[in-house]
Amino acid sequence: MPKHIHTEDIMVTRIESAAGHDQDRARHAALLRSAREQTEAEQAWCYLQAAHIVGQQAFKPHLETHARMLALACRTRDWGEAAGQGLRLLLVPLGHLTGRLPLGNPGRATVSAVTPLPVPVALQTLIDAAGPACEQSGQTESGQIGPTP
């Protein structure tokens, strides 16, 4: 069951059950799909950041998210972000070996790779919409996830 800690502009979520890990995998896959479907780079970044937050506790999803972030940075010719993602791809194995993974960190090069951060409400909304109920209410006809109107 998710635990939420609310403040004015942020929400931190942690899932602490085996079922939660399965939900995280499904959410991660849905967020990556939605990122790929976006036509605007900034919206794709939002979905990738949400995917990073959800997937960073498992090695393969964490690595895959940074690889997708690197690809988007290269596609948009954001070389500073690309360099940051290259570094993060190298840090992922070290973070998993040492168990030092900064919860809530969105994974962009514009934030420290080692600092835990609260999850912004906008990203939490994407994460929540990618949950098990998205097939019923939050998913559009195109398969894109997002807040229910």
Biotite code that builds the C-alpha atoms (Angstrom):
import biotite.structure as struc

atoms = struc.array([
    struc.Atom([0.000, 0.000, 0.000], chain_id="A", res_id=1, res_name="MET", atom_name="CA", element="C"),
    struc.Atom([1.470, 3.403, -0.892], chain_id="A", res_id=2, res_name="PRO", atom_name="CA", element="C"),
    struc.Atom([2.393, 5.735, 1.925], chain_id="A", res_id=3, res_name="LYS", atom_name="CA", element="C"),
    struc.Atom([2.014, 9.425, 1.136], chain_id="A", res_id=4, res_name="HIS", atom_name="CA", element="C"),
    struc.Atom([3.607, 12.347, 2.940], chain_id="A", res_id=5, res_name="ILE", atom_name="CA", element="C"),
    struc.Atom([2.045, 15.592, 1.723], chain_id="A", res_id=6, res_name="HIS", atom_name="CA", element="C"),
    struc.Atom([3.491, 19.078, 1.897], chain_id="A", res_id=7, res_name="THR", atom_name="CA", element="C"),
    struc.Atom([2.296, 22.158, 0.063], chain_id="A", res_id=8, res_name="GLU", atom_name="CA", element="C"),
    struc.Atom([3.925, 21.461, -3.331], chain_id="A", res_id=9, res_name="ASP", atom_name="CA", element="C"),
    struc.Atom([5.419, 17.975, -3.003], chain_id="A", res_id=10, res_name="ILE", atom_name="CA", element="C"),
    struc.Atom([4.345, 14.434, -2.310], chain_id="A", res_id=11, res_name="MET", atom_name="CA", element="C"),
    struc.Atom([6.652, 11.528, -1.478], chain_id="A", res_id=12, res_name="VAL", atom_name="CA", element="C"),
    struc.Atom([5.453, 8.001, -2.209], chain_id="A", res_id=13, res_name="THR", atom_name="CA", element="C"),
    struc.Atom([7.022, 4.731, -1.144], chain_id="A", res_id=14, res_name="ARG", atom_name="CA", element="C"),
    struc.Atom([5.582, 1.306, -1.950], chain_id="A", res_id=15, res_name="ILE", atom_name="CA", element="C"),
    struc.Atom([6.573, -1.296, 0.622], chain_id="A", res_id=16, res_name="GLU", atom_name="CA", element="C"),
    struc.Atom([5.114, -4.644, -0.479], chain_id="A", res_id=17, res_name="SER", atom_name="CA", element="C"),
    struc.Atom([5.844, -7.400, -3.001], chain_id="A", res_id=18, res_name="ALA", atom_name="CA", element="C"),
    struc.Atom([2.675, -6.399, -4.846], chain_id="A", res_id=19, res_name="ALA", atom_name="CA", element="C"),
    struc.Atom([4.054, -2.867, -4.854], chain_id="A", res_id=20, res_name="GLY", atom_name="CA", element="C"),
    struc.Atom([7.138, -4.040, -6.749], chain_id="A", res_id=21, res_name="HIS", atom_name="CA", element="C"),
    struc.Atom([4.916, -5.547, -9.441], chain_id="A", res_id=22, res_name="ASP", atom_name="CA", element="C"),
    struc.Atom([2.953, -2.300, -9.574], chain_id="A", res_id=23, res_name="GLN", atom_name="CA", element="C"),
    struc.Atom([6.223, -0.382, -9.875], chain_id="A", res_id=24, res_name="ASP", atom_name="CA", element="C"),
    struc.Atom([7.249, -2.507, -12.875], chain_id="A", res_id=25, res_name="ARG", atom_name="CA", element="C"),
    struc.Atom([3.882, -1.969, -14.566], chain_id="A", res_id=26, res_name="ALA", atom_name="CA", element="C"),
    struc.Atom([3.964, 1.757, -13.810], chain_id="A", res_id=27, res_name="ARG", atom_name="CA", element="C"),
    struc.Atom([7.529, 2.030, -15.062], chain_id="A", res_id=28, res_name="HIS", atom_name="CA", element="C"),
    struc.Atom([6.637, 0.330, -18.356], chain_id="A", res_id=29, res_name="ALA", atom_name="CA", element="C"),
    struc.Atom([3.542, 2.531, -18.785], chain_id="A", res_id=30, res_name="ALA", atom_name="CA", element="C"),
    struc.Atom([5.530, 5.699, -18.097], chain_id="A", res_id=31, res_name="LEU", atom_name="CA", element="C"),
    struc.Atom([8.227, 4.718, -20.603], chain_id="A", res_id=32, res_name="LEU", atom_name="CA", element="C"),
    struc.Atom([5.532, 4.012, -23.207], chain_id="A", res_id=33, res_name="ARG", atom_name="CA", element="C"),
    struc.Atom([3.973, 7.402, -22.597], chain_id="A", res_id=34, res_name="SER", atom_name="CA", element="C"),
    struc.Atom([7.358, 9.132, -22.811], chain_id="A", res_id=35, res_name="ALA", atom_name="CA", element="C"),
    struc.Atom([7.958, 7.517, -26.199], chain_id="A", res_id=36, res_name="ARG", atom_name="CA", element="C"),
    struc.Atom([4.521, 8.668, -27.455], chain_id="A", res_id=37, res_name="GLU", atom_name="CA", element="C"),
    struc.Atom([5.078, 12.345, -26.625], chain_id="A", res_id=38, res_name="GLN", atom_name="CA", element="C"),
    struc.Atom([5.671, 14.810, -29.460], chain_id="A", res_id=39, res_name="THR", atom_name="CA", element="C"),
    struc.Atom([7.029, 17.543, -27.167], chain_id="A", res_id=40, res_name="GLU", atom_name="CA", element="C"),
    struc.Atom([10.427, 16.934, -25.556], chain_id="A", res_id=41, res_name="ALA", atom_name="CA", element="C"),
    struc.Atom([9.482, 18.625, -22.269], chain_id="A", res_id=42, res_name="GLU", atom_name="CA", element="C"),
    struc.Atom([6.478, 16.351, -21.827], chain_id="A", res_id=43, res_name="GLN", atom_name="CA", element="C"),
    struc.Atom([8.654, 13.310, -22.642], chain_id="A", res_id=44, res_name="ALA", atom_name="CA", element="C"),
    struc.Atom([11.096, 14.467, -19.943], chain_id="A", res_id=45, res_name="TRP", atom_name="CA", element="C"),
    struc.Atom([8.249, 14.587, -17.407], chain_id="A", res_id=46, res_name="CYS", atom_name="CA", element="C"),
    struc.Atom([7.308, 10.977, -18.131], chain_id="A", res_id=47, res_name="TYR", atom_name="CA", element="C"),
    struc.Atom([10.954, 9.861, -18.060], chain_id="A", res_id=48, res_name="LEU", atom_name="CA", element="C"),
    struc.Atom([11.498, 11.580, -14.701], chain_id="A", res_id=49, res_name="GLN", atom_name="CA", element="C"),
    struc.Atom([8.408, 9.861, -13.312], chain_id="A", res_id=50, res_name="ALA", atom_name="CA", element="C"),
    struc.Atom([9.679, 6.536, -14.718], chain_id="A", res_id=51, res_name="ALA", atom_name="CA", element="C"),
    struc.Atom([13.043, 7.155, -13.027], chain_id="A", res_id=52, res_name="HIS", atom_name="CA", element="C"),
    struc.Atom([11.405, 7.733, -9.658], chain_id="A", res_id=53, res_name="ILE", atom_name="CA", element="C"),
    struc.Atom([9.352, 4.540, -9.974], chain_id="A", res_id=54, res_name="VAL", atom_name="CA", element="C"),
    struc.Atom([12.073, 2.340, -11.471], chain_id="A", res_id=55, res_name="GLY", atom_name="CA", element="C"),
    struc.Atom([15.242, 3.385, -9.719], chain_id="A", res_id=56, res_name="GLN", atom_name="CA", element="C"),
    struc.Atom([15.046, 0.703, -7.018], chain_id="A", res_id=57, res_name="GLN", atom_name="CA", element="C"),
    struc.Atom([15.467, -2.091, -9.591], chain_id="A", res_id=58, res_name="ALA", atom_name="CA", element="C"),
    struc.Atom([18.678, -2.278, -11.618], chain_id="A", res_id=59, res_name="PHE", atom_name="CA", element="C"),
    struc.Atom([17.314, -2.976, -15.112], chain_id="A", res_id=60, res_name="LYS", atom_name="CA", element="C"),
    struc.Atom([14.502, -0.365, -15.090], chain_id="A", res_id=61, res_name="PRO", atom_name="CA", element="C"),
    struc.Atom([16.893, 2.194, -13.588], chain_id="A", res_id=62, res_name="HIS", atom_name="CA", element="C"),
    struc.Atom([19.484, 1.588, -16.291], chain_id="A", res_id=63, res_name="LEU", atom_name="CA", element="C"),
    struc.Atom([16.831, 1.566, -19.027], chain_id="A", res_id=64, res_name="GLU", atom_name="CA", element="C"),
    struc.Atom([15.423, 4.903, -17.872], chain_id="A", res_id=65, res_name="THR", atom_name="CA", element="C"),
    struc.Atom([18.835, 6.584, -17.995], chain_id="A", res_id=66, res_name="HIS", atom_name="CA", element="C"),
    struc.Atom([19.465, 5.074, -21.445], chain_id="A", res_id=67, res_name="ALA", atom_name="CA", element="C"),
    struc.Atom([16.162, 6.572, -22.644], chain_id="A", res_id=68, res_name="ARG", atom_name="CA", element="C"),
    struc.Atom([17.075, 9.892, -21.038], chain_id="A", res_id=69, res_name="MET", atom_name="CA", element="C"),
    struc.Atom([20.422, 9.835, -22.854], chain_id="A", res_id=70, res_name="LEU", atom_name="CA", element="C"),
    struc.Atom([18.672, 9.095, -26.155], chain_id="A", res_id=71, res_name="ALA", atom_name="CA", element="C"),
    struc.Atom([16.240, 11.991, -25.657], chain_id="A", res_id=72, res_name="LEU", atom_name="CA", element="C"),
    struc.Atom([19.063, 14.355, -24.717], chain_id="A", res_id=73, res_name="ALA", atom_name="CA", element="C"),
    struc.Atom([20.957, 13.395, -27.885], chain_id="A", res_id=74, res_name="CYS", atom_name="CA", element="C"),
    struc.Atom([17.834, 13.665, -30.046], chain_id="A", res_id=75, res_name="ARG", atom_name="CA", element="C"),
    struc.Atom([17.219, 17.195, -28.740], chain_id="A", res_id=76, res_name="THR", atom_name="CA", element="C"),
    struc.Atom([20.916, 18.049, -28.945], chain_id="A", res_id=77, res_name="ARG", atom_name="CA", element="C"),
    struc.Atom([21.097, 18.878, -25.232], chain_id="A", res_id=78, res_name="ASP", atom_name="CA", element="C"),
    struc.Atom([24.756, 17.963, -24.822], chain_id="A", res_id=79, res_name="TRP", atom_name="CA", element="C"),
    struc.Atom([24.980, 18.953, -21.153], chain_id="A", res_id=80, res_name="GLY", atom_name="CA", element="C"),
    struc.Atom([22.084, 16.640, -20.342], chain_id="A", res_id=81, res_name="GLU", atom_name="CA", element="C"),
    struc.Atom([23.628, 13.925, -22.542], chain_id="A", res_id=82, res_name="ALA", atom_name="CA", element="C"),
    struc.Atom([26.914, 14.161, -20.627], chain_id="A", res_id=83, res_name="ALA", atom_name="CA", element="C"),
    struc.Atom([25.016, 13.993, -17.325], chain_id="A", res_id=84, res_name="GLY", atom_name="CA", element="C"),
    struc.Atom([23.085, 10.941, -18.474], chain_id="A", res_id=85, res_name="GLN", atom_name="CA", element="C"),
    struc.Atom([26.293, 9.251, -19.616], chain_id="A", res_id=86, res_name="GLY", atom_name="CA", element="C"),
    struc.Atom([27.711, 9.774, -16.131], chain_id="A", res_id=87, res_name="LEU", atom_name="CA", element="C"),
    struc.Atom([24.512, 8.474, -14.544], chain_id="A", res_id=88, res_name="ARG", atom_name="CA", element="C"),
    struc.Atom([24.621, 5.344, -16.700], chain_id="A", res_id=89, res_name="LEU", atom_name="CA", element="C"),
    struc.Atom([28.058, 4.680, -15.205], chain_id="A", res_id=90, res_name="LEU", atom_name="CA", element="C"),
    struc.Atom([26.816, 5.420, -11.663], chain_id="A", res_id=91, res_name="LEU", atom_name="CA", element="C"),
    struc.Atom([23.757, 3.119, -11.788], chain_id="A", res_id=92, res_name="VAL", atom_name="CA", element="C"),
    struc.Atom([25.723, -0.117, -11.119], chain_id="A", res_id=93, res_name="PRO", atom_name="CA", element="C"),
    struc.Atom([27.688, 1.550, -8.321], chain_id="A", res_id=94, res_name="LEU", atom_name="CA", element="C"),
    struc.Atom([24.494, 2.861, -6.714], chain_id="A", res_id=95, res_name="GLY", atom_name="CA", element="C"),
    struc.Atom([22.916, -0.588, -6.789], chain_id="A", res_id=96, res_name="HIS", atom_name="CA", element="C"),
    struc.Atom([26.040, -2.324, -5.477], chain_id="A", res_id=97, res_name="LEU", atom_name="CA", element="C"),
    struc.Atom([26.344, 0.080, -2.556], chain_id="A", res_id=98, res_name="THR", atom_name="CA", element="C"),
    struc.Atom([22.588, 0.450, -1.982], chain_id="A", res_id=99, res_name="GLY", atom_name="CA", element="C"),
    struc.Atom([22.910, 4.233, -2.233], chain_id="A", res_id=100, res_name="ARG", atom_name="CA", element="C"),
    struc.Atom([19.984, 5.252, -4.413], chain_id="A", res_id=101, res_name="LEU", atom_name="CA", element="C"),
    struc.Atom([18.512, 8.710, -3.806], chain_id="A", res_id=102, res_name="PRO", atom_name="CA", element="C"),
    struc.Atom([14.761, 8.148, -3.456], chain_id="A", res_id=103, res_name="LEU", atom_name="CA", element="C"),
    struc.Atom([12.569, 10.630, -5.289], chain_id="A", res_id=104, res_name="GLY", atom_name="CA", element="C"),
    struc.Atom([15.432, 11.878, -7.453], chain_id="A", res_id=105, res_name="ASN", atom_name="CA", element="C"),
    struc.Atom([14.086, 12.545, -10.982], chain_id="A", res_id=106, res_name="PRO", atom_name="CA", element="C"),
    struc.Atom([17.333, 11.533, -12.697], chain_id="A", res_id=107, res_name="GLY", atom_name="CA", element="C"),
    struc.Atom([17.973, 14.680, -14.758], chain_id="A", res_id=108, res_name="ARG", atom_name="CA", element="C"),
    struc.Atom([21.438, 16.179, -15.102], chain_id="A", res_id=109, res_name="ALA", atom_name="CA", element="C"),
    struc.Atom([20.076, 19.411, -13.617], chain_id="A", res_id=110, res_name="THR", atom_name="CA", element="C"),
    struc.Atom([19.914, 17.819, -10.140], chain_id="A", res_id=111, res_name="VAL", atom_name="CA", element="C"),
    struc.Atom([22.564, 16.071, -8.082], chain_id="A", res_id=112, res_name="SER", atom_name="CA", element="C"),
    struc.Atom([22.793, 12.356, -8.884], chain_id="A", res_id=113, res_name="ALA", atom_name="CA", element="C"),
    struc.Atom([23.155, 11.499, -5.198], chain_id="A", res_id=114, res_name="VAL", atom_name="CA", element="C"),
    struc.Atom([20.554, 13.689, -3.494], chain_id="A", res_id=115, res_name="THR", atom_name="CA", element="C"),
    struc.Atom([17.208, 12.243, -2.395], chain_id="A", res_id=116, res_name="PRO", atom_name="CA", element="C"),
    struc.Atom([14.390, 14.619, -3.264], chain_id="A", res_id=117, res_name="LEU", atom_name="CA", element="C"),
    struc.Atom([10.671, 14.899, -2.599], chain_id="A", res_id=118, res_name="PRO", atom_name="CA", element="C"),
    struc.Atom([8.522, 13.935, -5.597], chain_id="A", res_id=119, res_name="VAL", atom_name="CA", element="C"),
    struc.Atom([6.914, 16.996, -7.218], chain_id="A", res_id=120, res_name="PRO", atom_name="CA", element="C"),
    struc.Atom([3.131, 16.828, -7.391], chain_id="A", res_id=121, res_name="VAL", atom_name="CA", element="C"),
    struc.Atom([3.171, 16.971, -11.220], chain_id="A", res_id=122, res_name="ALA", atom_name="CA", element="C"),
    struc.Atom([5.351, 13.833, -11.406], chain_id="A", res_id=123, res_name="LEU", atom_name="CA", element="C"),
    struc.Atom([3.340, 12.097, -8.689], chain_id="A", res_id=124, res_name="GLN", atom_name="CA", element="C"),
    struc.Atom([0.209, 12.717, -10.768], chain_id="A", res_id=125, res_name="THR", atom_name="CA", element="C"),
    struc.Atom([1.819, 10.932, -13.740], chain_id="A", res_id=126, res_name="LEU", atom_name="CA", element="C"),
    struc.Atom([2.931, 8.068, -11.486], chain_id="A", res_id=127, res_name="ILE", atom_name="CA", element="C"),
    struc.Atom([-0.535, 7.683, -9.989], chain_id="A", res_id=128, res_name="ASP", atom_name="CA", element="C"),
    struc.Atom([-2.160, 7.737, -13.439], chain_id="A", res_id=129, res_name="ALA", atom_name="CA", element="C"),
    struc.Atom([0.186, 4.945, -14.560], chain_id="A", res_id=130, res_name="ALA", atom_name="CA", element="C"),
    struc.Atom([-1.108, 2.659, -11.808], chain_id="A", res_id=131, res_name="GLY", atom_name="CA", element="C"),
    struc.Atom([-3.410, -0.351, -12.116], chain_id="A", res_id=132, res_name="PRO", atom_name="CA", element="C"),
    struc.Atom([-6.512, 1.814, -12.524], chain_id="A", res_id=133, res_name="ALA", atom_name="CA", element="C"),
    struc.Atom([-5.123, 3.545, -15.626], chain_id="A", res_id=134, res_name="CYS", atom_name="CA", element="C"),
    struc.Atom([-6.768, 1.005, -17.931], chain_id="A", res_id=135, res_name="GLU", atom_name="CA", element="C"),
    struc.Atom([-10.163, 2.060, -16.597], chain_id="A", res_id=136, res_name="GLN", atom_name="CA", element="C"),
    struc.Atom([-9.992, 5.820, -16.102], chain_id="A", res_id=137, res_name="SER", atom_name="CA", element="C"),
    struc.Atom([-6.632, 7.464, -16.716], chain_id="A", res_id=138, res_name="GLY", atom_name="CA", element="C"),
    struc.Atom([-5.708, 6.008, -20.074], chain_id="A", res_id=139, res_name="GLN", atom_name="CA", element="C"),
    struc.Atom([-6.781, 7.725, -23.256], chain_id="A", res_id=140, res_name="THR", atom_name="CA", element="C"),
    struc.Atom([-7.921, 5.955, -26.415], chain_id="A", res_id=141, res_name="GLU", atom_name="CA", element="C"),
    struc.Atom([-4.399, 6.303, -27.811], chain_id="A", res_id=142, res_name="SER", atom_name="CA", element="C"),
    struc.Atom([-3.018, 4.430, -24.778], chain_id="A", res_id=143, res_name="GLY", atom_name="CA", element="C"),
    struc.Atom([-1.382, 7.557, -23.363], chain_id="A", res_id=144, res_name="GLN", atom_name="CA", element="C"),
    struc.Atom([-1.621, 7.924, -19.616], chain_id="A", res_id=145, res_name="ILE", atom_name="CA", element="C"),
    struc.Atom([-2.466, 11.128, -17.881], chain_id="A", res_id=146, res_name="GLY", atom_name="CA", element="C"),
    struc.Atom([-4.749, 12.670, -15.336], chain_id="A", res_id=147, res_name="PRO", atom_name="CA", element="C"),
    struc.Atom([-8.416, 11.816, -15.758], chain_id="A", res_id=148, res_name="THR", atom_name="CA", element="C"),
    struc.Atom([-10.340, 14.887, -17.046], chain_id="A", res_id=149, res_name="PRO", atom_name="CA", element="C"),
])
